[in-house]
Amino acid sequence: MFDPSVGFVLDRYYLEEREHIVCYRKEGTESEIEMSGRRLDTELSLETRKYLYGEAWRGSGNSTVSLAPWLRAHDHERHEVVAPPEECGLAIALKLARE
């Protein structure tokens, strides 16, 4: 978790009751949270999505890796970029993201 993908830095790590969330931010960019009235760019690229999210639901073994335009992005604002196998924990999902 603490070894980000190339070009990213660790921005936040949340250890919630039911899930682990790791947020990496593109190197050289400032941390930002969604502002009211902000529109989501339709183009999907590292220029428009500067956050890499890794999430794992505790006890289930299910995880996701997605790109997001800002911190605390909602599900519909994220785009899954890696399809981890079933019963895959966060460590393996993040390893797949780095590859």
Secondary structure, 3 states (H helix, E strand, C coil): CCCCCCCEEEEEEEECCCEEEEEEEECCCCCCECCCCCCCCCCCCCCCCCEEEEEEECCCCCEEEEEECCECCCHHHCEEEECCCCCCCHHHHHHHHHC
